């Protein structure tokens, strides 16, 4: 499972301003960063990423805007889990 563990913001504080994400691949303990556009492409290819929360994990999904960005979704509703992650 892949978990997003931190975000880098550029030009603001909302989801649309997440410029880069740090992630951890639990299957091999690899930690890297990727741009939001790379993350969007990766998710659209069928991969999944999550953010840990008090109830387990919430899924990261693509918001189809111009440009597209990422946001967590729990129980069919958008959540702010990405914005609560550490900044780097």
LUMKE-102885 format. One record per atom (N, C-alpha, C): atom name; x, y, z. Coordinates in pm, 1 decimal. Atoms other than C-alpha are relative to their C-alpha. Layout:
<recs>
{"CA", {X, Y, Z}};
...
</recs>
This chain:
<recs>
{"N", {84.9, -117.8, 0.0}};
{"CA", {0.0, 0.0, 0.0}};
{"C", {89.4, 124.0, 0.0}};
{"N", {-72.5, -126.8, 8.0}};
{"CA", {118.9, 352.9, -77.2}};
{"C", {-72.1, 103.7, 85.4}};
{"N", {53.9, -105.1, -85.5}};
{"CA", {69.2, 627.2, 181.3}};
{"C", {67.4, 132.2, -32.6}};
{"N", {-53.5, -134.6, 12.5}};
{"CA", {110.6, 1000.5, 125.0}};
{"C", {32.9, 45.4, 141.9}};
{"N", {-45.1, -33.5, -135.4}};
{"CA", {312.6, 1127.5, 422.5}};
{"C", {31.3, 148.1, 19.8}};
{"N", {-27.8, -142.5, -11.6}};
{"CA", {374.0, 1496.3, 346.2}};
{"C", {-31.6, 70.2, -130.2}};
{"N", {31.2, -78.9, 119.2}};
{"CA", {292.3, 1776.5, 104.1}};
{"C", {85.4, 125.6, -3.4}};
{"N", {-68.1, -127.7, 21.4}};
{"CA", {472.8, 2075.6, -40.7}};
{"C", {-100.1, 91.7, -69.4}};
{"N", {97.4, -94.9, 53.4}};
{"CA", {253.8, 2379.9, -105.7}};
{"C", {72.3, 107.6, -80.7}};
{"N", {-54.6, -109.3, 80.2}};
{"CA", {310.4, 2651.0, -365.6}};
{"C", {-110.9, 99.6, -31.4}};
{"N", {91.8, -106.9, 36.7}};
{"CA", {119.8, 2979.2, -384.7}};
{"C", {-131.9, 4.2, 73.0}};
{"N", {125.3, -3.0, -74.0}};
{"CA", {-154.4, 2906.8, -134.3}};
{"C", {-8.7, -113.9, 98.6}};
{"N", {16.2, 100.5, -104.7}};
{"CA", {-298.7, 2673.8, 125.7}};
{"C", {-111.2, -100.6, -27.0}};
{"N", {108.4, 93.4, 30.4}};
{"CA", {-579.9, 2483.5, -47.9}};
{"C", {52.4, -118.0, -82.8}};
{"N", {-39.6, 120.3, 73.7}};
{"CA", {-573.3, 2147.7, -227.2}};
{"C", {59.8, 31.7, -136.6}};
{"N", {-49.2, -37.8, 132.4}};
{"CA", {-516.3, 2319.0, -559.9}};
{"C", {144.7, 47.3, 4.5}};
{"N", {-135.8, -51.2, -14.4}};
{"CA", {-184.8, 2449.4, -422.5}};
{"C", {100.7, -106.6, 43.4}};
{"N", {-95.3, 107.2, -28.0}};
{"CA", {-34.5, 2110.2, -338.8}};
{"C", {83.7, -18.6, -125.2}};
{"N", {-92.2, 1.9, 113.3}};
{"CA", {270.0, 2115.6, -564.1}};
{"C", {73.9, -132.9, -11.8}};
{"N", {-77.9, 123.9, -2.9}};
{"CA", {442.5, 1793.8, -458.3}};
{"C", {-45.3, -81.5, 120.5}};
{"N", {40.5, 89.4, -107.9}};
{"CA", {367.5, 1490.4, -242.0}};
{"C", {112.7, -96.3, 32.1}};
{"N", {-96.2, 101.6, -43.3}};
{"CA", {595.5, 1267.2, -38.0}};
{"C", {-80.6, -126.2, 30.4}};
{"N", {74.2, 123.3, -19.8}};
{"CA", {490.9, 902.6, -33.4}};
{"C", {90.6, -110.9, 49.0}};
{"N", {-69.1, 116.4, -51.6}};
{"CA", {587.8, 575.1, 128.4}};
{"C", {-67.7, -123.6, -55.8}};
{"N", {49.2, 127.7, 50.4}};
{"CA", {549.0, 239.0, -43.9}};
{"C", {27.3, -103.8, 107.6}};
{"N", {-15.8, 92.7, -113.2}};
{"CA", {488.8, -2.4, 244.0}};
{"C", {49.9, -137.7, -43.3}};
{"N", {-43.4, 131.8, 45.3}};
{"CA", {565.7, -307.4, 28.4}};
{"C", {151.5, -13.6, -3.3}};
{"N", {-146.7, 8.0, 5.9}};
{"CA", {933.7, -216.5, 1.2}};
{"C", {68.5, 113.4, 77.3}};
{"N", {-51.5, -109.4, -84.5}};
{"CA", {978.5, 77.6, 243.9}};
{"C", {68.5, 111.1, -79.4}};
{"N", {-54.3, -106.3, 83.4}};
{"CA", {1060.9, 314.4, -44.2}};
{"C", {-75.1, 129.6, 27.0}};
{"N", {60.6, -130.7, -19.1}};
{"CA", {998.9, 683.4, 20.6}};
{"C", {55.5, 94.4, -105.6}};
{"N", {-39.4, -92.4, 106.9}};
{"CA", {1005.5, 936.3, -263.0}};
{"C", {-98.3, 115.8, -3.7}};
{"N", {94.7, -108.3, 24.3}};
{"CA", {835.1, 1252.1, -382.7}};
{"C", {-40.3, -1.9, -147.1}};
{"N", {39.5, -22.4, 138.1}};
{"CA", {637.4, 1324.0, -694.3}};
{"C", {-87.2, 122.9, -9.2}};
{"N", {79.7, -119.4, 22.6}};
{"CA", {472.6, 1628.6, -842.9}};
{"C", {-147.9, -38.4, -0.4}};
{"N", {143.0, 26.9, 3.8}};
{"CA", {97.2, 1661.3, -825.8}};
{"C", {-41.3, -52.6, -136.7}};
{"N", {37.9, 48.3, 133.4}};
{"CA", {72.4, 1616.5, -1203.3}};
{"C", {43.6, -144.7, -20.3}};
{"N", {-43.9, 140.0, 9.0}};
{"CA", {276.0, 1294.0, -1181.4}};
{"C", {-91.0, -89.7, 82.7}};
{"N", {91.7, 76.2, -84.7}};
{"CA", {52.7, 1175.4, -897.5}};
{"C", {-134.2, -19.4, -69.7}};
{"N", {126.7, 8.4, 73.9}};
{"CA", {-259.1, 1252.8, -1102.2}};
{"C", {11.9, -106.5, -108.9}};
{"N", {-19.7, 99.0, 106.1}};
{"CA", {-121.4, 1051.9, -1396.8}};
{"C", {6.3, -140.6, 56.9}};
{"N", {-17.9, 129.4, -62.7}};
{"CA", {-23.3, 764.4, -1167.2}};
{"C", {-133.4, -54.9, 49.6}};
{"N", {130.8, 42.5, -48.9}};
{"CA", {-367.6, 751.0, -1002.9}};
{"C", {-93.8, -33.9, -115.4}};
{"N", {87.1, 25.6, 115.5}};
{"CA", {-543.1, 767.3, -1339.7}};
{"C", {34.7, -130.7, -71.1}};
{"N", {-40.0, 129.8, 57.0}};
{"CA", {-349.8, 455.2, -1444.0}};
{"C", {-49.4, -116.3, 85.3}};
{"N", {59.5, 104.6, -81.6}};
{"CA", {-532.7, 264.3, -1170.8}};
{"C", {70.0, -29.0, 131.0}};
{"N", {-69.1, 17.7, -127.6}};
{"CA", {-285.4, 288.8, -883.5}};
{"C", {-79.9, 68.0, 110.2}};
{"N", {70.4, -58.8, -113.4}};
{"CA", {-406.8, 378.2, -535.3}};
{"C", {100.1, 53.5, 101.5}};
{"N", {-78.5, -59.4, -108.5}};
{"CA", {-265.7, 600.2, -262.5}};
{"C", {-97.1, 35.5, 111.2}};
{"N", {83.1, -26.0, -117.1}};
{"CA", {-393.9, 664.5, 88.1}};
{"C", {69.9, 96.5, 94.3}};
{"N", {-51.7, -79.2, -111.5}};
{"CA", {-350.9, 895.9, 383.8}};
{"C", {-50.7, -67.8, 126.6}};
{"N", {40.1, 61.2, -126.4}};
{"CA", {-352.0, 742.7, 731.0}};
{"C", {-79.4, 100.9, 81.7}};
{"N", {74.6, -84.2, -92.7}};
{"CA", {-611.6, 879.1, 971.2}};
{"C", {-38.4, -82.5, 122.5}};
{"N", {34.6, 67.3, -125.3}};
{"CA", {-756.8, 786.6, 1309.7}};
{"C", {-81.9, -126.9, -21.6}};
{"N", {84.7, 115.9, 29.1}};
{"CA", {-993.0, 534.2, 1147.6}};
{"C", {64.9, -100.2, -94.0}};
{"N", {-68.9, 91.9, 91.3}};
{"CA", {-734.8, 362.9, 924.3}};
{"C", {65.5, 76.4, -113.2}};
{"N", {-56.3, -67.8, 116.8}};
{"CA", {-678.3, 509.3, 580.2}};
{"C", {-111.9, 51.9, -88.7}};
{"N", {94.7, -55.3, 96.9}};
{"CA", {-861.0, 731.6, 333.5}};
{"C", {69.4, 7.6, -135.2}};
{"N", {-55.0, 6.9, 135.1}};
{"CA", {-812.7, 712.9, -40.3}};
{"C", {23.4, 138.9, -59.3}};
{"N", {-30.9, -121.8, 75.0}};
{"CA", {-651.3, 985.8, -249.3}};
{"C", {-59.1, -16.8, -139.6}};
{"N", {60.9, 5.0, 132.6}};
{"CA", {-845.8, 1062.5, -567.2}};
{"C", {29.2, 128.7, -76.2}};
{"N", {-21.2, -114.6, 87.9}};
{"CA", {-816.5, 1298.5, -861.2}};
{"C", {-128.0, 82.6, -7.0}};
{"N", {110.2, -93.4, 22.6}};
{"CA", {-1040.2, 1605.6, -876.5}};
{"C", {18.5, 52.1, -141.7}};
{"N", {-9.3, -39.2, 140.2}};
{"CA", {-1112.5, 1675.4, -1243.0}};
{"C", {-30.4, 147.8, -16.5}};
{"N", {8.0, -145.1, 16.0}};
{"CA", {-1047.8, 2048.7, -1253.0}};
{"C", {103.9, 37.3, -105.9}};
{"N", {-100.7, -44.5, 95.9}};
{"CA", {-824.2, 2259.4, -1475.2}};
{"C", {97.6, 92.5, 70.6}};
{"N", {-52.7, 135.8, 17.4}};
{"CA", {-556.5, 2168.3, -1381.5}};
{"C", {-54.5, -94.6, 107.1}};
{"N", {45.7, 96.8, -98.7}};
{"CA", {-651.5, 1846.0, -1203.5}};
{"C", {90.1, 2.0, 124.2}};
{"N", {-76.6, 6.7, -124.1}};
{"CA", {-542.7, 1806.0, -841.5}};
{"C", {-47.8, -120.7, 79.2}};
{"N", {35.3, 116.6, -80.5}};
{"CA", {-564.7, 1544.3, -566.1}};
{"C", {-62.8, 42.8, 131.4}};
{"N", {68.5, -24.1, -126.1}};
{"CA", {-782.0, 1521.9, -257.8}};
{"C", {-42.6, -134.9, 55.9}};
{"N", {45.5, 125.1, -58.9}};
{"CA", {-883.2, 1251.3, -12.5}};
{"C", {-152.3, -6.6, -0.2}};
{"N", {143.9, 24.7, -1.0}};
{"CA", {-1228.1, 1094.9, -15.1}};
{"C", {-28.8, -110.0, 102.0}};
{"N", {44.3, 98.9, -97.7}};
{"CA", {-1394.9, 912.5, 274.2}};
{"C", {-151.9, -3.0, 0.2}};
{"N", {146.4, 16.9, 0.6}};
{"CA", {-1748.3, 774.9, 265.5}};
{"C", {-66.7, 85.0, -108.0}};
{"N", {57.2, -73.3, 112.2}};
{"CA", {-1806.3, 944.2, -70.6}};
{"C", {8.3, 150.9, 9.9}};
{"N", {-12.5, -145.3, -16.4}};
{"CA", {-1716.1, 1291.7, 59.7}};
{"C", {146.2, 40.5, -1.4}};
{"N", {-135.9, -53.3, -2.5}};
{"CA", {-1407.2, 1501.0, 2.0}};
{"C", {38.5, 35.7, 142.7}};
{"N", {-51.0, -30.9, -133.6}};
{"CA", {-1192.9, 1540.9, 312.9}};
{"C", {129.2, 80.9, -12.5}};
{"N", {-118.9, -85.1, -1.2}};
{"CA", {-894.5, 1755.5, 414.1}};
{"C", {124.0, -71.0, 54.9}};
{"N", {-112.5, 74.7, -56.2}};
{"CA", {-654.3, 1478.0, 517.0}};
{"C", {134.7, 41.3, -57.4}};
{"N", {-126.8, -41.4, 59.4}};
{"CA", {-385.6, 1590.5, 271.8}};
{"C", {48.7, 131.4, 60.7}};
{"N", {-38.0, -130.5, -54.3}};
{"CA", {-390.2, 1942.5, 414.1}};
{"C", {46.9, -8.4, 144.6}};
{"N", {-43.0, 15.8, -139.3}};
{"CA", {-332.7, 1809.9, 765.2}};
{"C", {135.2, -70.9, 10.9}};
{"N", {-129.8, 67.1, -1.6}};
{"CA", {-10.4, 1629.7, 665.8}};
{"C", {113.0, 100.9, 22.9}};
{"N", {-115.7, -89.2, -15.9}};
{"CA", {333.8, 1769.4, 751.4}};
{"C", {38.5, 66.0, -132.6}};
{"N", {-48.5, -73.7, 117.6}};
{"CA", {469.1, 2031.6, 509.8}};
{"C", {150.6, -13.8, -8.1}};
{"N", {-145.8, 3.5, 17.2}};
{"CA", {817.5, 2016.7, 365.0}};
{"C", {41.1, 97.2, -106.8}};
</recs>
